[in-house]
Amino acid sequence: MRDTLLIALYAFAAAAAAGLAGAGVLRLIRRRSLTASLTVVAAVGVVAMLAGTLAVAWAMFLSPHDLTVVTTVVAMAAVVSLATALLLGRWVVARSRELAEAARHFGDGGEFAAPAVPGTAELDALSRELAATSARLAESRARERALETSRRELVAWISHDLRTPLAGLRAMSEALEDGVAADPGRYLRQMRTEVERLNDMVGDLFELSRIHAGTLPLTPSRISLYDLVGDALAGADPLAREHGVRLVGDRVEPLPVEVDGREMSRVLGNLLVNAIRRTPADGTVAVAAERTGEGVVLSVTDGCGGIPEEDLPRVFDTGWRGTDARTPPAGAGLGLAIVRGIVEAHRGRATVRNIPGGCRFEVTLPAAP
C-alpha cells in the first residue's frame, strides 16, 4: 500500500510540474495562433505523462533497458499527439478564418453567409448567432431607411403646409395695412383660423418630438373607458355634425384602465377626427371598448372605404397622409403617429385593418388590476 502511494505521489508531482509549466507557456502565447495553443495543450499532456512515467521509473530503479523502452513508447506517443494537434489546429484556424471573412463581409453592410464547410460546435454556434444578428441588422437598416424616407416626406409636407397659411396671412395683413380689404372683419376671422391651424401644427410637432425623445410625461390614474369615450364623443360631435356623420358609442363597456387621461383623450380625439374627415356624409363612425385576452381593446370604425393594402403598414408612420383624396386640408400626417407614440408609452399597441366599407383602428391597453 505504501509503495502505491509513493508511486502516485511521484507521478502526481511530476505531472503537476509539467502542467504548471504548460500553463505558463499558454499565458505567454495567449495572443498567438490557436494552432500554437492546441500544440501546447497536447504537449502538456504528453510531457506530463512522460514526466510521471520517468519519475516513477526512477523511483522504482528500472533497468536501463526497461527505462529506454518506456521512454521510447512515450516519445512516439508525443510525436503522434503533437502532429495530430498541429493538424487539428490548422483545420480549426482555417474554419475560423472563413468565419472571420464572412463576418467581415457582414460588417461591411452585406448579409452574413455561414461557411459551407462545417466547423466545431462552438464555431457553428457562433455562425448561427452572427446569422441572427445579420438578420436583425438588416431589419434595422430597412427600418432606418423607411424612417429616413418618412422624415424627408415630413419635412417636405410641413414646409408646404407652413408656406400656404403664412402666404395667406401675409397677403391678408398687407391688405389690411393698405386699407384695401373689402371686409376687414372676415379677413381678421380668417387670420385667426390660420393662426390656430399653425398653433395646432406646432403643438403636434412638439408632442411628437417628446414622444420620439422618450420624454413624454405621463400621470396615470384609474379611469373608466366609458367616461373617457363619452368625453371624446362629446368633443367630436360638432365636427361630426358639420360633416353629416353619425357618432355611435353604444358598445363601450365600463372597463377600468390605468392611463393618463389627458393623453388618452388626445388619442381618441385624433382617431375620431381622422375617422370623421374620411367618412362620407350620412356615414357612421362607431366606437367600441371590450376586454380580450390581451387586455382592453378600444376601437374606432369608420366608413372611409378602406386603405390600400400596401399602405396599411405605413398608416402610423410620421408624415404619412395617404392619397390626395384621403388628405384633409389641414392635415400634416402627425395625428396617427402621435396616437401610436402615446399608446406605446402606455405599454399598449395601435393597429389598423380593413373591414367591409371602411377600416377599423384598434388600441390595445393593459387592463387595470
N, C-alpha and C positions, 0 to 999 in steps of 0.2 A: 504493500500500500504506500509506504514511504517513497519507494522508487518511482511509482506512478505519479505521485505529487511533485517530485523533483523534476521529472520529465516534463510534466505540464507547465511547471513554473519556468523552466528554461525555454520551452517553446513559446510561451506567452511573452516572456521578456524580450526575446529576440524579434518576434513578430511585431510587438508593440513599438520597439525601437524603429523598425522599418516603416511602420505606419506613420509614426510621428515625422520621420524624415520625408516621407511622401507628402504629408500634409503641408510641410514647409515648402516643398518644391511646388505644389499646386498653388500655394499663396503667391509665390514669386512669379509664376507664369499665368496668373488668373486673367490677364489681358491678352494672352496669346490665343492661338487657334484651338478649336475644340479637338482637333486631332492630337495635339500635344497633351491636352488634359486627359483624353482617353488613354493615350500611351502611358502617361504617368500612373494612372489608376491601375492599368494592367500590370505595369512594372512593380507597383507597390505590392500587389497580391502575390506575384511570383517571388519577389525579393523577400517578402515576409515568410513565405513558405520555405524558401531556401535558407534564410537565417535561422528559422526554428529548427529545420532538419539538421543543419550543421551544428547548431548549439547542442541539440540532443545527441548527435553522433559524437561530438567531442566529449560530452559528459559521460557517454557510455563507453568511451575508449574503443571505438570501432577500429578494425584493422585498416591499413591504408587502402587495401583493395576495395573493401566494402565502402569506405568513405568516398573513393573515386567513383564507384558505381552510383551511389546516391547523388553525388554532385552532378554527374553527367545526366542522370534522368531529370533532375530538377532544371538543369541548364537547357535541355531540349524543350522542356515544357515552357521555360521562359521565352525561348526563341519563338515557339509557335504562338504563345499568348501575345507577345509584342507584335508579331506580324498580323495576327487577327485584329488587334486593337488599331493598328495603323490603317488596315483596310476598312474597318468599321468606321473609324474616324473620318476617313476621306469620303466615304459614302454619305455619312451624316452631314458633313460640311458641304458636299455638293448639293444635297437637298436643301440645306439652309440657304445656300447662295441662290438657288432657284426661287425659294420663297422670298428672299430679300429683293430679287429682281422684280417679282410680281408685286411686292409691296411698294417698290419704288414707282412702278407704273401707276399703281392705285393712288399714291401720294401726289402724282403729277396731274391728277384730275380725272384719270380713267377709271375703269371698273376693275376690281380685283379678280384675277383668274388664277385659281389654285394650280400649282404644278401638276402635270399629268402623272408623273412618277410618284407613287405613294412614299411617304416618309415614315418617321417614327410616330407613335401615338401622340406625343407632345406636339410635333410639327403639324400633324393632321388637325389637332385641336386648335392650334394657332391659326391654321389656314381657315378653319370654319369661323373663328372669331373675326379674322380680317375680312372674310366674305360678308359676314353680317354687318360689320362696321362700314364696309364699302356700300352696301345696300342702304344703310341709314344715311350715309353722307350723300348718296345720290338723291334720296328723297329730300334731304335738307337743301341741296343745291337747287332742286326743282322748286321747292317752296320759296327759296330765296329769289329765284328768277321771277316767279309769279308775284311775289311781294314787290320786287323792284318795278315790274310792269304796272302793278296796281298803284304804286306811288307815283310813277310818271303820269299815269292817266289822271290820278287825283290832282296833281299839280296843274295839269292842263285844264281839267274841268273847273277847278277852283279859280284859276286865273280867268277863265271865260265867265264864270258866274259872278266874280267880283267886278270884272270890267263892265258888264252890262248895267247893273244898278248904279255903279259910280258914274258912268257916262250919262245916265238919265238924271241923276242928282245934279251933276254939273250943268246940264242943259237947263233944268228947271230953275236952279239957283241963279243962273245967268239971266234967264227970262224975268225972274222976279226982280233981280238987281237992276235990269234995264227998264223995268216997268212995262214990258210988252206982254205980260201974261194976261190972257183974256179972263181967266177965272183964278185969281190967286189962292182962294180957299181950296180949290181942287188940287192945285199944284202942291200946296202945303200938306194936304192929306196923302197925296201920292208919295211925297218925300218922306213922310213919316212911315208909310208902308215899306218903302225901300230900306230905310234905316233899320226897322225892325227885322227885316229879312237878313240884312247884313249882320245884325247883332246875333240872330239865331245861328247863322253860319259860323261866326267866330266862336260862339258858345259850343257848338258841336265840335269844332276843331280842338278847342281846349279840353273838352271832355275826352275826345279820342286820344289826345296826347297823354293825358293822365292814365288812361287805360293801357296804352302801349308801354308807358314807363312803369306800370305796376304800382302807381301811387294813388289810385282811386280810393278815397276814404269811404269806408262802409261802416254804418252803425246799425247792425242787425237788431231787429226786435221781432217779437212773436205777433204776427198779424194774421187775419183770415183772408184767404183768397177771395171770398165773397165780397168783403168790403173793398179790397184792392181793385177788383174788376168793376164793381159798382161805381167807384170814383172815376176810373178810367173811361167807362162808358158815358158817364155824365159829362166829362170833359170833351169827349169826341162827338157828342150829339150835335152841336151846332154845325160842325164841318160835314157830318153825315146828312143833315137836313139840307145844307147848301148843295150837296151833290146828289140829293134824292136817293140816298142809300139807307136801308133799314139796318139798325143795330139790334142784334139778338144776343141775349146773355142768360137764357133760361136753363142752361146745362152746367151751371157753376156750383160745385159742391163747396160747402163752408169748411175748407181744409186749412189747418194752421201751417204756416211756414215761418222760418227764421230768415228774414231778408231785410235789407234796407228799403223801407217803404218808399222813400223819395226816388231812389234809383230804379226800383222795380216799376214804379208808376211811369217813369220815363220809358222803360222797356215796353210796357203795354201801350203807352201813348204813341210811340214810334210805330209799333206794329199796327195799331188801329188806323193811324193816319196813312200809312203805306197801303193798307187794305182798302180804305175808303177811296183814296185817289185812283186806285186801279180797278175799282168795281164800277161797272156802268150804272147809270141811273136805273132805279127800280130794282137794283140788285140787293143782296143781303150779305152782311158781314156778321159772322157768328163767333162768339167767344165761349169757350168751354174750359172746365177745370175738373180733373178727376185724378184719383190715386191709382197708380200702377205699381208693378213690382220694382220699377226703377226709382220711384219717388212720386212726386206730384207733377202732372203734365198740364200745362196751360197752353191752350191752342187758340189761334185766330184763323178763321177760314174766310176766304174772300171769293169773289166771282170774276177774277181777272182773266179767266180763260186759259190759265196755265202758263208756265215758264218753259222755254225750250230746254230739253234735257241737257244739252251741252252747257247751258248757263247755270244750272242748279248748283254745281259746286262753287260758283263764284258769287252767289247771291249775297253772302255775308262779307265779301271782301271790301276793303276800304276803297271807296271811289266807284264801285260798280253801280251802274244805273240801267243796265239792260238796253233794250232797243229804244229808239226815239219815241215810239208810240207809248212806251211804259215809263218815260221820263217825265216826272212832274215839272212844271216850270220853275219851282223854287227848290228843287232837289239838288243836293250836292253829292249824293251817293254815300252819306255818312251815317244815316239813321240805322240801317241794319247792322253796320259794323259796330256801332255803339251798343246795339242790342246784344250782339254776341259777346262783346267785351264785358258788359255788365253781368250777363248771365254766367260767363265763365269765372268772373270774380266771385260769384256766389257758389262756385263748385258745381255749376249746372251745365246744360248743353242746349244749344239752339239749333234747330234743324228746319228744313222745308221740304215739302214733297207735293207733287201734283195730285189733284183729285179731279173727278169729272166736273168741268166747268170752271175750275179755279185752282187755287193752291192752298195749302194748309201749313202755317208756321207753328212750330211746337217749341215750347220752352220747358225743359225738364229740370226740376229743382229738387234738392234733397228734402224729404218730408221731415217736418218738425217732430221731435220725440213726444 
